[in-house]
Amino acid sequence: MKTSFRQLTYVTTAARLCNISQAAKALHISTSSVLAAIDKAEQEFEVTIFVRQKAKGLTITHAGRQIISNIEYLLEEVSSFSEKLAGLGRTLIGDLHVGCFQSISSHLLPPIIANLASDHSAISIQIHQGVLAALQHSLPDATFDVLFTHDLNMTDHP
């Protein structure tokens, strides 16, 4: 598709307002930008979306109503997709595997788990307790998302 999402927004705004100059004003752009977007969409989709009447504004054709409906659906999906992607960095979802050295887990984990559960209700926290050697061997396999342990006798792992 050669018509940009921005241009499609111009077309749907013109359809909603049935007026090119009002659409331009609402979008804070020039009327020529709205006209160009309409022309480009009509050319790309090979259909007349609007009948342009100088004193009466725009009339949406039957085919134009179908095109506008599909464009609005597409723009809504793009917006939803963008919102979902934007939230990925802030929202924790899914399983969180926490490894913890046995001797410190009962003292260290309860407040951490309580805070995580309260701030991120969409995660499921799986706690795995173990001895230092077993936890150390799990590092290269990335068995855990988070690992709490002492640094005693730990070797460096890439």
MODELLER restraints for C-alpha pairs under 7 A, 6 or more apart:
rsr = mdl.restraints
at = mdl.atoms
rsr.add(forms.Gaussian(group=physical.xy_distance, feature=features.Distance(at['CA:3:A'], at['CA:40:A']), mean=6.62, stdev=0.5))
rsr.add(forms.Gaussian(group=physical.xy_distance, feature=features.Distance(at['CA:3:A'], at['CA:41:A']), mean=6.28, stdev=0.5))
rsr.add(forms.Gaussian(group=physical.xy_distance, feature=features.Distance(at['CA:7:A'], at['CA:37:A']), mean=5.02, stdev=0.5))
rsr.add(forms.Gaussian(group=physical.xy_distance, feature=features.Distance(at['CA:8:A'], at['CA:71:A']), mean=6.78, stdev=0.5))
rsr.add(forms.Gaussian(group=physical.xy_distance, feature=features.Distance(at['CA:10:A'], at['CA:34:A']), mean=5.66, stdev=0.5))
rsr.add(forms.Gaussian(group=physical.xy_distance, feature=features.Distance(at['CA:10:A'], at['CA:37:A']), mean=6.49, stdev=0.5))
rsr.add(forms.Gaussian(group=physical.xy_distance, feature=features.Distance(at['CA:11:A'], at['CA:34:A']), mean=6.89, stdev=0.5))
rsr.add(forms.Gaussian(group=physical.xy_distance, feature=features.Distance(at['CA:11:A'], at['CA:37:A']), mean=6.35, stdev=0.5))
rsr.add(forms.Gaussian(group=physical.xy_distance, feature=features.Distance(at['CA:11:A'], at['CA:38:A']), mean=5.61, stdev=0.5))
rsr.add(forms.Gaussian(group=physical.xy_distance, feature=features.Distance(at['CA:12:A'], at['CA:68:A']), mean=6.19, stdev=0.5))
rsr.add(forms.Gaussian(group=physical.xy_distance, feature=features.Distance(at['CA:12:A'], at['CA:72:A']), mean=6.96, stdev=0.5))
rsr.add(forms.Gaussian(group=physical.xy_distance, feature=features.Distance(at['CA:13:A'], at['CA:23:A']), mean=5.62, stdev=0.5))
rsr.add(forms.Gaussian(group=physical.xy_distance, feature=features.Distance(at['CA:14:A'], at['CA:20:A']), mean=5.53, stdev=0.5))
rsr.add(forms.Gaussian(group=physical.xy_distance, feature=features.Distance(at['CA:14:A'], at['CA:23:A']), mean=5.00, stdev=0.5))
rsr.add(forms.Gaussian(group=physical.xy_distance, feature=features.Distance(at['CA:15:A'], at['CA:60:A']), mean=6.86, stdev=0.5))
rsr.add(forms.Gaussian(group=physical.xy_distance, feature=features.Distance(at['CA:17:A'], at['CA:23:A']), mean=6.33, stdev=0.5))
rsr.add(forms.Gaussian(group=physical.xy_distance, feature=features.Distance(at['CA:18:A'], at['CA:57:A']), mean=5.94, stdev=0.5))
rsr.add(forms.Gaussian(group=physical.xy_distance, feature=features.Distance(at['CA:18:A'], at['CA:58:A']), mean=4.71, stdev=0.5))
rsr.add(forms.Gaussian(group=physical.xy_distance, feature=features.Distance(at['CA:18:A'], at['CA:59:A']), mean=6.48, stdev=0.5))
rsr.add(forms.Gaussian(group=physical.xy_distance, feature=features.Distance(at['CA:19:A'], at['CA:57:A']), mean=4.81, stdev=0.5))
rsr.add(forms.Gaussian(group=physical.xy_distance, feature=features.Distance(at['CA:19:A'], at['CA:58:A']), mean=5.49, stdev=0.5))
rsr.add(forms.Gaussian(group=physical.xy_distance, feature=features.Distance(at['CA:20:A'], at['CA:31:A']), mean=6.26, stdev=0.5))
rsr.add(forms.Gaussian(group=physical.xy_distance, feature=features.Distance(at['CA:20:A'], at['CA:34:A']), mean=6.48, stdev=0.5))
rsr.add(forms.Gaussian(group=physical.xy_distance, feature=features.Distance(at['CA:21:A'], at['CA:31:A']), mean=5.55, stdev=0.5))
rsr.add(forms.Gaussian(group=physical.xy_distance, feature=features.Distance(at['CA:24:A'], at['CA:30:A']), mean=5.50, stdev=0.5))
rsr.add(forms.Gaussian(group=physical.xy_distance, feature=features.Distance(at['CA:24:A'], at['CA:31:A']), mean=5.15, stdev=0.5))
rsr.add(forms.Gaussian(group=physical.xy_distance, feature=features.Distance(at['CA:24:A'], at['CA:34:A']), mean=6.26, stdev=0.5))
rsr.add(forms.Gaussian(group=physical.xy_distance, feature=features.Distance(at['CA:42:A'], at['CA:48:A']), mean=5.59, stdev=0.5))
rsr.add(forms.Gaussian(group=physical.xy_distance, feature=features.Distance(at['CA:42:A'], at['CA:49:A']), mean=6.22, stdev=0.5))
rsr.add(forms.Gaussian(group=physical.xy_distance, feature=features.Distance(at['CA:48:A'], at['CA:64:A']), mean=6.53, stdev=0.5))
rsr.add(forms.Gaussian(group=physical.xy_distance, feature=features.Distance(at['CA:49:A'], at['CA:60:A']), mean=5.91, stdev=0.5))
rsr.add(forms.Gaussian(group=physical.xy_distance, feature=features.Distance(at['CA:49:A'], at['CA:61:A']), mean=5.58, stdev=0.5))
rsr.add(forms.Gaussian(group=physical.xy_distance, feature=features.Distance(at['CA:49:A'], at['CA:63:A']), mean=6.43, stdev=0.5))
rsr.add(forms.Gaussian(group=physical.xy_distance, feature=features.Distance(at['CA:49:A'], at['CA:64:A']), mean=3.79, stdev=0.5))
rsr.add(forms.Gaussian(group=physical.xy_distance, feature=features.Distance(at['CA:50:A'], at['CA:58:A']), mean=5.98, stdev=0.5))
rsr.add(forms.Gaussian(group=physical.xy_distance, feature=features.Distance(at['CA:50:A'], at['CA:59:A']), mean=5.44, stdev=0.5))
rsr.add(forms.Gaussian(group=physical.xy_distance, feature=features.Distance(at['CA:50:A'], at['CA:60:A']), mean=4.56, stdev=0.5))
rsr.add(forms.Gaussian(group=physical.xy_distance, feature=features.Distance(at['CA:50:A'], at['CA:61:A']), mean=5.62, stdev=0.5))
rsr.add(forms.Gaussian(group=physical.xy_distance, feature=features.Distance(at['CA:50:A'], at['CA:64:A']), mean=6.43, stdev=0.5))
rsr.add(forms.Gaussian(group=physical.xy_distance, feature=features.Distance(at['CA:51:A'], at['CA:58:A']), mean=5.78, stdev=0.5))
rsr.add(forms.Gaussian(group=physical.xy_distance, feature=features.Distance(at['CA:51:A'], at['CA:59:A']), mean=5.09, stdev=0.5))
rsr.add(forms.Gaussian(group=physical.xy_distance, feature=features.Distance(at['CA:51:A'], at['CA:60:A']), mean=6.35, stdev=0.5))
rsr.add(forms.Gaussian(group=physical.xy_distance, feature=features.Distance(at['CA:51:A'], at['CA:61:A']), mean=6.77, stdev=0.5))
rsr.add(forms.Gaussian(group=physical.xy_distance, feature=features.Distance(at['CA:52:A'], at['CA:58:A']), mean=4.86, stdev=0.5))
rsr.add(forms.Gaussian(group=physical.xy_distance, feature=features.Distance(at['CA:52:A'], at['CA:59:A']), mean=6.55, stdev=0.5))
rsr.add(forms.Gaussian(group=physical.xy_distance, feature=features.Distance(at['CA:91:A'], at['CA:120:A']), mean=6.89, stdev=0.5))
rsr.add(forms.Gaussian(group=physical.xy_distance, feature=features.Distance(at['CA:92:A'], at['CA:120:A']), mean=5.97, stdev=0.5))
rsr.add(forms.Gaussian(group=physical.xy_distance, feature=features.Distance(at['CA:92:A'], at['CA:122:A']), mean=6.58, stdev=0.5))
rsr.add(forms.Gaussian(group=physical.xy_distance, feature=features.Distance(at['CA:92:A'], at['CA:123:A']), mean=6.09, stdev=0.5))
rsr.add(forms.Gaussian(group=physical.xy_distance, feature=features.Distance(at['CA:93:A'], at['CA:122:A']), mean=4.98, stdev=0.5))
rsr.add(forms.Gaussian(group=physical.xy_distance, feature=features.Distance(at['CA:93:A'], at['CA:123:A']), mean=4.80, stdev=0.5))
rsr.add(forms.Gaussian(group=physical.xy_distance, feature=features.Distance(at['CA:94:A'], at['CA:122:A']), mean=6.53, stdev=0.5))
rsr.add(forms.Gaussian(group=physical.xy_distance, feature=features.Distance(at['CA:94:A'], at['CA:123:A']), mean=4.76, stdev=0.5))
rsr.add(forms.Gaussian(group=physical.xy_distance, feature=features.Distance(at['CA:94:A'], at['CA:124:A']), mean=5.95, stdev=0.5))
rsr.add(forms.Gaussian(group=physical.xy_distance, feature=features.Distance(at['CA:95:A'], at['CA:123:A']), mean=5.66, stdev=0.5))
rsr.add(forms.Gaussian(group=physical.xy_distance, feature=features.Distance(at['CA:95:A'], at['CA:124:A']), mean=4.69, stdev=0.5))
rsr.add(forms.Gaussian(group=physical.xy_distance, feature=features.Distance(at['CA:95:A'], at['CA:125:A']), mean=5.90, stdev=0.5))
rsr.add(forms.Gaussian(group=physical.xy_distance, feature=features.Distance(at['CA:95:A'], at['CA:126:A']), mean=6.96, stdev=0.5))
rsr.add(forms.Gaussian(group=physical.xy_distance, feature=features.Distance(at['CA:96:A'], at['CA:123:A']), mean=6.66, stdev=0.5))
rsr.add(forms.Gaussian(group=physical.xy_distance, feature=features.Distance(at['CA:96:A'], at['CA:124:A']), mean=6.04, stdev=0.5))
rsr.add(forms.Gaussian(group=physical.xy_distance, feature=features.Distance(at['CA:96:A'], at['CA:125:A']), mean=4.85, stdev=0.5))
rsr.add(forms.Gaussian(group=physical.xy_distance, feature=features.Distance(at['CA:96:A'], at['CA:126:A']), mean=6.01, stdev=0.5))
rsr.add(forms.Gaussian(group=physical.xy_distance, feature=features.Distance(at['CA:96:A'], at['CA:145:A']), mean=6.17, stdev=0.5))
rsr.add(forms.Gaussian(group=physical.xy_distance, feature=features.Distance(at['CA:97:A'], at['CA:125:A']), mean=6.14, stdev=0.5))
rsr.add(forms.Gaussian(group=physical.xy_distance, feature=features.Distance(at['CA:97:A'], at['CA:126:A']), mean=4.83, stdev=0.5))
rsr.add(forms.Gaussian(group=physical.xy_distance, feature=features.Distance(at['CA:97:A'], at['CA:127:A']), mean=6.10, stdev=0.5))
rsr.add(forms.Gaussian(group=physical.xy_distance, feature=features.Distance(at['CA:97:A'], at['CA:144:A']), mean=4.92, stdev=0.5))
rsr.add(forms.Gaussian(group=physical.xy_distance, feature=features.Distance(at['CA:97:A'], at['CA:145:A']), mean=5.26, stdev=0.5))
rsr.add(forms.Gaussian(group=physical.xy_distance, feature=features.Distance(at['CA:97:A'], at['CA:146:A']), mean=6.60, stdev=0.5))
rsr.add(forms.Gaussian(group=physical.xy_distance, feature=features.Distance(at['CA:98:A'], at['CA:126:A']), mean=6.03, stdev=0.5))
rsr.add(forms.Gaussian(group=physical.xy_distance, feature=features.Distance(at['CA:98:A'], at['CA:127:A']), mean=4.88, stdev=0.5))
rsr.add(forms.Gaussian(group=physical.xy_distance, feature=features.Distance(at['CA:98:A'], at['CA:128:A']), mean=5.98, stdev=0.5))
rsr.add(forms.Gaussian(group=physical.xy_distance, feature=features.Distance(at['CA:98:A'], at['CA:144:A']), mean=5.55, stdev=0.5))
rsr.add(forms.Gaussian(group=physical.xy_distance, feature=features.Distance(at['CA:98:A'], at['CA:145:A']), mean=6.04, stdev=0.5))
rsr.add(forms.Gaussian(group=physical.xy_distance, feature=features.Distance(at['CA:98:A'], at['CA:146:A']), mean=4.89, stdev=0.5))
rsr.add(forms.Gaussian(group=physical.xy_distance, feature=features.Distance(at['CA:98:A'], at['CA:147:A']), mean=5.76, stdev=0.5))
rsr.add(forms.Gaussian(group=physical.xy_distance, feature=features.Distance(at['CA:99:A'], at['CA:127:A']), mean=6.05, stdev=0.5))
rsr.add(forms.Gaussian(group=physical.xy_distance, feature=features.Distance(at['CA:99:A'], at['CA:128:A']), mean=4.74, stdev=0.5))
rsr.add(forms.Gaussian(group=physical.xy_distance, feature=features.Distance(at['CA:99:A'], at['CA:129:A']), mean=5.81, stdev=0.5))
rsr.add(forms.Gaussian(group=physical.xy_distance, feature=features.Distance(at['CA:99:A'], at['CA:144:A']), mean=5.80, stdev=0.5))
rsr.add(forms.Gaussian(group=physical.xy_distance, feature=features.Distance(at['CA:99:A'], at['CA:146:A']), mean=6.21, stdev=0.5))
rsr.add(forms.Gaussian(group=physical.xy_distance, feature=features.Distance(at['CA:99:A'], at['CA:147:A']), mean=4.55, stdev=0.5))
rsr.add(forms.Gaussian(group=physical.xy_distance, feature=features.Distance(at['CA:99:A'], at['CA:148:A']), mean=6.11, stdev=0.5))
rsr.add(forms.Gaussian(group=physical.xy_distance, feature=features.Distance(at['CA:100:A'], at['CA:128:A']), mean=6.27, stdev=0.5))
rsr.add(forms.Gaussian(group=physical.xy_distance, feature=features.Distance(at['CA:100:A'], at['CA:129:A']), mean=4.94, stdev=0.5))
rsr.add(forms.Gaussian(group=physical.xy_distance, feature=features.Distance(at['CA:100:A'], at['CA:130:A']), mean=6.39, stdev=0.5))
rsr.add(forms.Gaussian(group=physical.xy_distance, feature=features.Distance(at['CA:100:A'], at['CA:147:A']), mean=5.72, stdev=0.5))
rsr.add(forms.Gaussian(group=physical.xy_distance, feature=features.Distance(at['CA:100:A'], at['CA:148:A']), mean=4.57, stdev=0.5))
rsr.add(forms.Gaussian(group=physical.xy_distance, feature=features.Distance(at['CA:100:A'], at['CA:149:A']), mean=5.74, stdev=0.5))
rsr.add(forms.Gaussian(group=physical.xy_distance, feature=features.Distance(at['CA:101:A'], at['CA:129:A']), mean=5.81, stdev=0.5))
rsr.add(forms.Gaussian(group=physical.xy_distance, feature=features.Distance(at['CA:101:A'], at['CA:130:A']), mean=5.35, stdev=0.5))
rsr.add(forms.Gaussian(group=physical.xy_distance, feature=features.Distance(at['CA:101:A'], at['CA:131:A']), mean=5.67, stdev=0.5))
rsr.add(forms.Gaussian(group=physical.xy_distance, feature=features.Distance(at['CA:101:A'], at['CA:132:A']), mean=6.04, stdev=0.5))
rsr.add(forms.Gaussian(group=physical.xy_distance, feature=features.Distance(at['CA:101:A'], at['CA:148:A']), mean=6.30, stdev=0.5))
rsr.add(forms.Gaussian(group=physical.xy_distance, feature=features.Distance(at['CA:101:A'], at['CA:149:A']), mean=4.89, stdev=0.5))
rsr.add(forms.Gaussian(group=physical.xy_distance, feature=features.Distance(at['CA:102:A'], at['CA:129:A']), mean=5.31, stdev=0.5))
rsr.add(forms.Gaussian(group=physical.xy_distance, feature=features.Distance(at['CA:102:A'], at['CA:130:A']), mean=5.41, stdev=0.5))
rsr.add(forms.Gaussian(group=physical.xy_distance, feature=features.Distance(at['CA:102:A'], at['CA:131:A']), mean=6.09, stdev=0.5))
rsr.add(forms.Gaussian(group=physical.xy_distance, feature=features.Distance(at['CA:136:A'], at['CA:154:A']), mean=6.78, stdev=0.5))
rsr.add(forms.Gaussian(group=physical.xy_distance, feature=features.Distance(at['CA:140:A'], at['CA:157:A']), mean=6.77, stdev=0.5))
